[in-house]
């Protein structure tokens, strides 16, 4: 069985809930802190191909709000979104969970149960 990897930032509430959920359900996982370890462009491109950049780019966070005016008159593209997420990795919605079969973006217990507790 392939290892499930949780990507995020450790002090994020969504990450804490996700890790607690995995521990409670005794599901093994690895954690990658992309604030500290970074994230590869190829990984972001792959995620965007699987779920779309619109889902990955967190436009509700404070980092987006700091740069949003810069993009107000521009039509966002996948290339622009990936560049932004590489530069400001806190704009990546959290968590991103790779199960080996698919990726899950965001914490949703029902999705986790349906996907991981088979």
Secondary structure, 3 states (H helix, E strand, C coil): CCCEEEEECCCCHHHHHHHHHHHHCCCCEEEEECCCCCCCHHHHHHHHHHHCHHHHECCCCHHHHHHHHHHCCCCCCHHHHHHHHHHCHHHECCCEEECCCCEEECCCHHHHHHHHCC
